[in-house]
Amino acid sequence: MAQLDTQKIISTIANSKKTTPVKVYLKGKLSELHFPKSVHAFIGKHTGTVIGDWAEIKPILKKAKLDDYYVETAGRNTGVPLLDIKAANARIEPGAIIRDQVLIGDNAVIMMGAIINIGAEIGAGTMIDMGAVLGGRAIVGKHCH
């Protein structure tokens, strides 16, 4: 398992753009709404969903004539996104919180409620149990529980 560079992790935390990621469900006349390319907009005639940074979405919603909208907020002024786990060769249960720049070994198991911070490394075949918290740069070897 490749060790992550400490200085890169520190730089990521210090210099990353802080965002407030949101998902907004919209209802009303949506044909006049125009979002920047950085916002993922899935707009129908009368309903839609937009996903992006609240700082970019909020001004558009303030000007819009909508019947209703609902905002789900995933974080506030966050500088480190969550890890994209789709390609992980591991079992990761819903409710696990895993930040970006985490290494997860093959066939590891991450249980619900586990919290894994940036820079942590989890060995192959290891189980991180419910409620476990791994701080930044924590290293857990292979076949541990």
C-alpha positions as CSV (number, residue, x, y, z in Angstrom):
1,M,0.0,0.0,0.0
2,A,1.5,3.4,-1.0
3,Q,2.0,5.8,1.8
4,L,0.2,9.1,1.3
5,D,2.3,12.3,1.4
6,T,1.8,14.2,4.6
7,Q,2.6,17.6,3.1
8,K,0.2,17.0,0.2
9,I,-2.6,16.2,2.8
10,I,-1.8,19.4,4.8
11,S,-1.8,21.4,1.6
12,T,-5.1,20.0,0.5
13,I,-6.7,20.9,3.8
14,A,-5.2,24.4,4.0
15,N,-5.6,25.5,0.3
16,S,-8.8,23.8,-0.9
17,K,-11.7,25.9,-1.9
18,K,-14.3,25.6,0.8
19,T,-17.8,24.6,-0.5
20,T,-21.2,23.9,0.9
21,P,-22.4,20.9,-1.2
22,V,-26.2,20.8,-1.7
23,K,-28.9,18.9,-3.6
24,V,-31.9,21.0,-4.3
25,Y,-35.3,19.7,-5.4
26,L,-37.3,22.2,-7.4
27,K,-41.0,22.6,-8.3
28,G,-42.5,25.3,-10.5
29,K,-41.8,26.9,-13.9
30,L,-38.2,25.9,-14.4
31,S,-37.7,26.8,-18.1
32,E,-36.2,30.2,-17.2
33,L,-33.6,28.8,-14.7
34,H,-30.0,28.8,-15.9
35,F,-27.2,27.3,-13.8
36,P,-23.5,27.5,-14.4
37,K,-21.7,24.4,-15.8
38,S,-20.3,23.6,-12.4
39,V,-23.8,22.8,-11.2
40,H,-25.3,19.5,-12.2
41,A,-28.8,20.5,-13.3
42,F,-31.5,17.9,-14.1
43,I,-34.4,20.1,-15.1
44,G,-37.8,19.0,-16.4
45,K,-40.7,21.2,-17.3
46,H,-42.1,21.6,-13.7
47,T,-39.7,19.7,-11.5
48,G,-36.0,19.3,-11.3
49,T,-32.9,18.6,-9.1
50,V,-29.7,20.6,-9.0
51,I,-26.5,19.5,-7.3
52,G,-23.6,21.8,-6.5
53,D,-22.2,24.5,-4.2
54,W,-24.8,26.5,-2.3
55,A,-22.9,29.7,-3.1
56,E,-23.6,29.2,-6.8
57,I,-27.2,27.9,-6.5
58,K,-28.6,30.2,-3.8
59,P,-28.6,33.5,-5.9
60,I,-30.4,31.8,-8.7
61,L,-33.1,30.5,-6.4
62,K,-33.6,33.9,-4.8
63,K,-34.4,35.4,-8.2
64,A,-36.5,32.4,-9.4
65,K,-40.3,32.2,-9.2
66,L,-40.7,28.7,-7.8
67,D,-43.7,27.0,-6.2
68,D,-41.4,25.2,-3.8
69,Y,-37.9,23.9,-3.2
70,Y,-36.1,21.7,-0.7
71,V,-32.4,21.8,0.1
72,E,-30.4,18.8,1.4
73,T,-27.0,20.0,2.7
74,A,-24.1,17.6,2.8
75,G,-21.6,19.8,4.7
76,R,-20.8,23.4,5.4
77,N,-17.6,25.2,4.2
78,T,-16.0,21.8,3.7
79,G,-12.5,21.6,2.2
80,V,-12.2,17.8,1.8
81,P,-14.8,15.9,-0.2
82,L,-15.8,12.4,0.6
83,L,-14.1,9.5,-1.2
84,D,-15.6,8.2,-4.4
85,I,-16.1,4.6,-3.3
86,K,-17.7,3.2,-6.5
87,A,-14.4,1.5,-7.6
88,A,-13.2,0.4,-4.2
89,N,-12.6,-3.4,-4.1
90,A,-14.0,-3.5,-0.6
91,R,-17.3,-3.8,1.2
92,I,-18.4,-0.4,2.4
93,E,-21.7,-0.2,4.3
94,P,-24.1,2.7,4.1
95,G,-23.5,5.3,6.7
96,A,-19.7,5.0,6.7
97,I,-18.1,8.4,6.3
98,I,-14.8,8.3,4.4
99,R,-13.0,11.4,3.3
100,D,-11.0,11.7,0.1
101,Q,-7.3,10.6,0.0
102,V,-7.9,7.4,2.0
103,L,-6.4,4.1,0.9
104,I,-8.6,1.1,1.3
105,G,-7.0,-2.4,0.7
106,D,-8.7,-5.2,-1.2
107,N,-11.5,-7.0,0.5
108,A,-11.5,-4.6,3.5
109,V,-14.9,-4.2,5.2
110,I,-16.0,-0.8,6.4
111,M,-19.1,-1.0,8.6
112,M,-21.8,1.6,9.0
113,G,-21.0,4.5,11.3
114,A,-17.2,4.2,10.8
115,I,-15.5,7.5,10.3
116,I,-12.2,7.6,8.3
117,N,-10.3,10.9,8.0
118,I,-8.1,12.1,5.2
119,G,-4.8,10.2,4.7
120,A,-5.8,7.0,6.6
121,E,-4.6,3.7,5.2
122,I,-6.6,0.5,5.7
123,G,-4.9,-2.8,4.9
124,A,-6.3,-5.6,2.8
125,G,-8.8,-7.9,4.5
126,T,-9.2,-5.5,7.5
127,M,-12.6,-4.8,9.1
128,I,-13.2,-1.3,10.5
129,D,-16.2,-1.9,12.8
130,M,-19.3,0.2,13.6
131,G,-18.5,3.4,15.3
132,A,-14.8,3.2,14.8
133,V,-13.0,6.5,14.2
134,L,-9.7,6.6,12.3
135,G,-8.0,10.0,12.5
136,G,-6.0,11.6,9.7
137,R,-3.0,9.5,8.7
138,A,-4.1,6.5,10.8
139,I,-2.6,3.3,9.5
140,V,-4.3,-0.1,10.1
141,G,-2.4,-3.1,8.7
142,K,-3.7,-6.2,6.8
143,H,-6.2,-8.6,8.3
144,C,-7.0,-6.5,11.4
145,H,-10.3,-6.0,13.2
